[in-house]
Amino acid sequence: EAQLCGFLWRRCWLGQWVKQLFIVRENVLLCCRCAADPHPVLVLDLRGCCVTYKAKRGKKMPHALKVTGTAGEVLVIGFQSQQQAEDWRKV
């Protein structure tokens, strides 16, 4: 059972954004290409992660969360509203 899920924007190579399904379940963030995809493309343990909120005016993705894992991996997730970003940050 998921604590939170939704289609969000993930920053990829060269600043490109792709829409993917994100699921938070039992302190783990899963990222899938689509809802029918049985295997996530990313699995990130959220325990010990650092989450930073960034707002950028005039950009394609005005709100973002930067998630830095304990092993140094970095994930940037984009949101259309500050409230949506704040809801995900709290989880």
N, CA, C and O atoms as a DFTB+ gen file, in Angstrom:
364 C
 N C O
     1  1       0.842      -1.186       0.000
     2  2       0.000       0.000       0.000
     3  2       0.881       1.240       0.000
     4  3       1.812       1.343       0.798
     5  1       0.595       2.166      -0.876
     6  2       1.410       3.364      -1.042
     7  2       1.001       4.450      -0.057
     8  3      -0.184       4.622       0.228
     9  1       1.990       5.187       0.465
    10  2       1.724       6.352       1.298
    11  2       1.343       7.533       0.416
    12  3       0.507       8.355       0.792
    13  1       1.958       7.613      -0.756
    14  2       1.727       8.714      -1.682
    15  2       2.147       8.252      -3.061
    16  3       3.160       7.567      -3.202
    17  1       1.383       8.618      -4.084
    18  2       1.783       8.284      -5.441
    19  2       1.226       9.323      -6.394
    20  3       0.229       9.983      -6.103
    21  1       1.881       9.457      -7.536
    22  2       1.427      10.397      -8.544
    23  2       2.403      10.496      -9.691
    24  3       3.563      10.099      -9.577
    25  1       1.915      11.039     -10.813
    26  2       2.778      11.283     -11.962
    27  2       3.439      12.635     -11.784
    28  3       2.769      13.667     -11.731
    29  1       4.759      12.620     -11.694
    30  2       5.551      13.820     -11.477
    31  2       6.626      13.911     -12.546
    32  3       6.784      13.001     -13.360
    33  1       7.350      14.994     -12.537
    34  2       8.416      15.212     -13.515
    35  2       9.762      14.864     -12.907
    36  3      10.065      15.267     -11.784
    37  1      10.568      14.117     -13.646
    38  2      11.914      13.725     -13.210
    39  2      12.927      14.360     -14.149
    40  3      12.810      14.260     -15.371
    41  1      13.916      15.011     -13.568
    42  2      14.957      15.648     -14.375
    43  2      15.970      14.600     -14.808
    44  3      16.493      13.837     -13.996
    45  1      16.230      14.583     -16.111
    46  2      17.158      13.609     -16.680
    47  2      18.346      14.333     -17.292
    48  3      18.640      15.480     -16.955
    49  1      19.012      13.648     -18.186
    50  2      20.211      14.179     -18.824
    51  2      19.948      15.509     -19.509
    52  3      18.878      15.716     -20.082
    53  1      20.909      16.399     -19.452
    54  2      20.905      17.684     -20.139
    55  2      19.679      18.538     -19.825
    56  3      19.227      19.315     -20.667
    57  1      19.145      18.395     -18.620
    58  2      18.040      19.228     -18.184
    59  2      16.680      18.851     -18.728
    60  3      15.715      19.593     -18.550
    61  1      16.588      17.706     -19.389
    62  2      15.305      17.253     -19.919
    63  2      14.413      16.768     -18.770
    64  3      14.904      16.222     -17.782
    65  1      13.106      16.974     -18.910
    66  2      12.143      16.508     -17.919
    67  2      11.263      15.427     -18.535
    68  3      10.768      15.595     -19.649
    69  1      11.063      14.321     -17.826
    70  2      10.171      13.255     -18.278
    71  2       9.147      12.984     -17.175
    72  3       9.470      13.010     -15.987
    73  1       7.925      12.728     -17.587
    74  2       6.859      12.457     -16.633
    75  2       6.866      10.968     -16.308
    76  3       6.797      10.124     -17.202
    77  1       6.951      10.657     -15.012
    78  2       6.999       9.275     -14.565
    79  2       6.146       9.107     -13.313
    80  3       5.798      10.080     -12.643
    81  1       5.821       7.869     -13.015
    82  2       5.020       7.550     -11.837
    83  2       5.946       7.399     -10.628
    84  3       6.888       6.608     -10.651
    85  1       5.667       8.164      -9.577
    86  2       6.431       8.081      -8.334
    87  2       5.538       7.526      -7.241
    88  3       4.375       7.909      -7.116
    89  1       6.098       6.610      -6.445
    90  2       5.364       5.971      -5.352
    91  2       6.254       5.974      -4.115
    92  3       7.423       5.596      -4.182
    93  1       5.695       6.402      -2.990
    94  2       6.403       6.298      -1.708
    95  2       5.716       5.182      -0.932
    96  3       4.514       5.230      -0.668
    97  1       6.514       4.176      -0.575
    98  2       5.988       3.010       0.144
    99  2       7.042       2.534       1.137
   100  3       8.152       2.176       0.743
   101  1       6.700       2.528       2.416
   102  2       7.589       2.016       3.471
   103  2       8.989       2.618       3.400
   104  3       9.976       1.884       3.347
   105  1       9.082       3.934       3.399
   106  2      10.356       4.670       3.386
   107  2      11.180       4.465       2.122
   108  3      12.386       4.711       2.129
   109  1      10.553       4.022       1.042
   110  2      11.242       3.820      -0.225
   111  2      10.514       4.597      -1.316
   112  3       9.287       4.556      -1.408
   113  1      11.279       5.303      -2.139
   114  2      10.726       6.016      -3.288
   115  2      10.951       5.162      -4.523
   116  3      12.085       4.822      -4.859
   117  1       9.849       4.816      -5.202
   118  2       9.910       4.034      -6.429
   119  2       9.552       4.938      -7.592
   120  3       8.661       5.779      -7.473
   121  1      10.231       4.777      -8.708
   122  2       9.951       5.547      -9.909
   123  2       9.768       4.575     -11.067
   124  3      10.654       3.770     -11.357
   125  1       8.604       4.654     -11.732
   126  2       8.280       3.762     -12.849
   127  2       7.985       4.593     -14.091
   128  3       7.546       5.738     -13.993
   129  1       8.229       4.011     -15.246
   130  2       7.937       4.721     -16.495
   131  2       6.442       4.937     -16.689
   132  3       6.020       5.972     -17.204
   133  1       5.634       3.943     -16.268
   134  2       4.180       4.046     -16.397
   135  2       3.539       3.165     -15.330
   136  3       4.223       2.393     -14.659
   137  1       2.219       3.285     -15.177
   138  2       1.515       2.532     -14.142
   139  2       1.544       1.026     -14.394
   140  3       1.475       0.241     -13.449
   141  1       1.645       0.620     -15.653
   142  2       1.651      -0.810     -15.986
   143  2       3.031      -1.448     -15.873
   144  3       3.158      -2.666     -15.991
   145  1       4.059      -0.647     -15.647
   146  2       5.434      -1.148     -15.577
   147  2       5.640      -1.918     -14.273
   148  3       5.541      -1.324     -13.200
   149  1       5.925      -3.226     -14.333
   150  2       6.082      -4.018     -13.108
   151  2       7.422      -3.797     -12.399
   152  3       7.560      -4.134     -11.223
   153  1       8.399      -3.240     -13.099
   154  2       9.729      -3.048     -12.514
   155  2      10.075      -1.552     -12.489
   156  3      10.105      -0.906     -13.537
   157  1      10.332      -1.008     -11.311
   158  2      10.683       0.411     -11.234
   159  2      12.058       0.673     -11.861
   160  3      12.950      -0.174     -11.807
   161  1      12.210       1.858     -12.453
   162  2      13.503       2.245     -13.027
   163  2      14.413       2.823     -11.948
   164  3      15.622       2.945     -12.146
   165  1      13.820       3.181     -10.797
   166  2      14.598       3.749      -9.704
   167  2      13.983       3.322      -8.380
   168  3      12.768       3.391      -8.196
   169  1      14.828       2.886      -7.468
   170  2      14.412       2.559      -6.103
   171  2      15.374       3.298      -5.182
   172  3      16.582       3.064      -5.218
   173  1      14.829       4.200      -4.348
   174  2      15.669       5.020      -3.478
   175  2      15.168       4.921      -2.045
   176  3      14.026       5.276      -1.754
   177  1      16.030       4.437      -1.147
   178  2      15.694       4.372       0.276
   179  2      15.733       5.796       0.824
   180  3      16.763       6.466       0.743
   181  1      14.618       6.257       1.380
   182  2      14.517       7.638       1.840
   183  2      15.095       7.869       3.238
   184  3      15.260       9.015       3.655
   185  1      15.402       6.793       3.962
   186  2      15.977       6.969       5.298
   187  2      17.381       7.553       5.172
   188  3      18.247       6.990       4.503
   189  1      17.585       8.678       5.820
   190  2      18.884       9.340       5.792
   191  2      19.074      10.273       4.613
   192  3      20.135      10.883       4.484
   193  1      18.077      10.402       3.748
   194  2      18.179      11.299       2.597
   195  2      18.015      12.753       3.014
   196  3      17.381      13.060       4.024
   197  1      18.588      13.626       2.231
   198  2      18.431      15.066       2.416
   199  2      17.517      15.569       1.300
   200  3      17.784      15.331       0.122
   201  1      16.435      16.268       1.672
   202  2      15.478      16.776       0.690
   203  2      15.497      18.302       0.742
   204  3      15.299      18.896       1.802
   205  1      15.736      18.932      -0.412
   206  2      15.821      20.378      -0.509
   207  2      14.800      20.889      -1.505
   208  3      14.678      20.351      -2.605
   209  1      14.056      21.938      -1.124
   210  2      13.077      22.554      -2.017
   211  2      13.738      23.693      -2.785
   212  3      14.506      24.472      -2.220
   213  1      13.429      23.785      -4.093
   214  2      13.970      24.873      -4.908
   215  2      12.852      25.465      -5.751
   216  3      12.117      24.735      -6.417
   217  1      12.724      26.778      -5.724
   218  2      11.755      27.477      -6.570
   219  2      12.526      28.267      -7.616
   220  3      13.509      28.937      -7.297
   221  1      12.077      28.187      -8.873
   222  2      12.754      28.890      -9.967
   223  2      11.711      29.631     -10.791
   224  3      10.840      29.010     -11.400
   225  1      11.796      30.935     -10.810
   226  2      10.844      31.744     -11.568
   227  2      11.142      31.668     -13.060
   228  3      12.296      31.672     -13.487
   229  1      10.073      31.601     -13.832
   230  2      10.218      31.644     -15.279
   231  2      10.760      30.380     -15.915
   232  3      11.021      30.366     -17.117
   233  1      10.934      29.338     -15.158
   234  2      11.450      28.083     -15.698
   235  2      10.298      27.161     -16.074
   236  3       9.161      27.368     -15.650
   237  1      10.602      26.138     -16.875
   238  2       9.587      25.165     -17.271
   239  2       9.022      24.456     -16.052
   240  3       7.821      24.192     -15.981
   241  1       9.877      24.150     -15.102
   242  2       9.459      23.467     -13.878
   243  2       9.713      24.433     -12.715
   244  3      10.832      24.507     -12.207
   245  1       8.677      25.177     -12.290
   246  2       8.884      26.241     -11.298
   247  2       9.201      25.762      -9.880
   248  3       9.751      26.525      -9.085
   249  1       8.866      24.519      -9.552
   250  2       9.104      23.999      -8.199
   251  2       9.766      22.633      -8.309
   252  3       9.374      21.805      -9.132
   253  1      10.772      22.407      -7.472
   254  2      11.494      21.139      -7.536
   255  2      11.956      20.719      -6.149
   256  3      12.202      21.548      -5.272
   257  1      12.065      19.421      -5.983
   258  2      12.680      18.846      -4.790
   259  2      13.939      18.124      -5.231
   260  3      13.913      17.333      -6.174
   261  1      15.030      18.396      -4.553
   262  2      16.283      17.694      -4.807
   263  2      16.473      16.701      -3.673
   264  3      16.581      17.083      -2.507
   265  1      16.512      15.423      -4.027
   266  2      16.661      14.348      -3.040
   267  2      18.069      13.780      -3.187
   268  3      18.428      13.249      -4.238
   269  1      18.860      13.897      -2.124
   270  2      20.222      13.370      -2.125
   271  2      20.271      12.166      -1.199
   272  3      20.021      12.280       0.001
   273  1      20.596      11.014      -1.768
   274  2      20.646       9.776      -1.000
   275  2      21.902       9.662      -0.173
   276  3      22.829      10.460      -0.318
   277  1      21.934       8.671       0.692
   278  2      23.082       8.476       1.588
   279  2      24.340       8.063       0.826
   280  3      25.451       8.287       1.308
   281  1      24.183       7.463      -0.358
   282  2      25.339       7.050      -1.162
   283  2      25.734       8.134      -2.172
   284  3      26.589       7.903      -3.027
   285  1      25.106       9.325      -2.072
   286  2      25.460      10.423      -2.948
   287  2      24.627      10.531      -4.211
   288  3      24.828      11.452      -5.003
   289  1      23.690       9.605      -4.416
   290  2      22.838       9.697      -5.599
   291  2      21.900      10.896      -5.471
   292  3      21.444      11.222      -4.376
   293  1      21.616      11.551      -6.604
   294  2      20.792      12.756      -6.611
   295  2      19.616      12.556      -7.558
   296  3      19.776      12.073      -8.679
   297  1      18.440      12.934      -7.089
   298  2      17.215      12.862      -7.881
   299  2      16.531      14.211      -7.769
   300  3      16.354      14.730      -6.667
   301  1      16.144      14.788      -8.912
   302  2      15.415      16.054      -8.916
   303  2      14.014      15.773      -9.453
   304  3      13.852      15.255     -10.558
   305  1      12.999      16.125      -8.650
   306  2      11.601      15.896      -9.009
   307  2      10.933      17.251      -9.172
   308  3      11.044      18.114      -8.302
   309  1      10.232      17.437     -10.302
   310  2       9.586      18.707     -10.598
   311  2       8.094      18.693     -10.312
   312  3       7.422      17.674     -10.468
   313  1       7.592      19.845      -9.891
   314  2       6.180      20.021      -9.543
   315  2       5.660      21.307     -10.174
   316  3       6.426      22.234     -10.434
   317  1       4.355      21.354     -10.417
   318  2       3.739      22.546     -10.979
   319  2       3.306      23.540      -9.897
   320  3       3.090      24.717     -10.183
   321  1       3.181      23.062      -8.652
   322  2       2.759      23.968      -7.583
   323  2       3.626      23.772      -6.346
   324  3       4.181      22.699      -6.110
   325  1       3.723      24.843      -5.568
   326  2       4.491      24.779      -4.330
   327  2       3.805      23.853      -3.329
   328  3       4.476      23.146      -2.577
   329  1       2.473      23.853      -3.316
   330  2       1.727      22.998      -2.381
   331  2       1.990      21.521      -2.660
   332  3       2.172      20.734      -1.731
   333  1       2.010      21.143      -3.941
   334  2       2.280      19.751      -4.303
   335  2       3.692      19.357      -3.866
   336  3       3.895      18.267      -3.332
   337  1       4.653      20.229      -4.090
   338  2       6.031      19.957      -3.671
   339  2       6.116      19.821      -2.156
   340  3       6.824      18.950      -1.650
   341  1       5.403      20.672      -1.434
   342  2       5.422      20.617       0.027
   343  2       4.790      19.323       0.541
   344  3       5.291      18.731       1.497
   345  1       3.696      18.877      -0.082
   346  2       3.061      17.610       0.309
   347  2       4.022      16.442       0.155
   348  3       4.096      15.582       1.032
   349  1       4.758      16.402      -0.947
   350  2       5.723      15.324      -1.176
   351  2       6.926      15.445      -0.245
   352  3       7.457      14.433       0.211
   353  1       7.356      16.662       0.037
   354  2       8.500      16.859       0.941
   355  2       8.183      16.328       2.330
   356  3       9.040      15.722       2.972
   357  1       6.957      16.550       2.799
   358  2       6.568      16.093       4.148
   359  2       6.612      14.582       4.255
   360  3       6.988      14.047       5.298
   361  1       6.235      13.891       3.199
   362  2       6.233      12.419       3.235
   363  2       7.662      11.920       3.192
   364  3       7.895      10.712       3.212
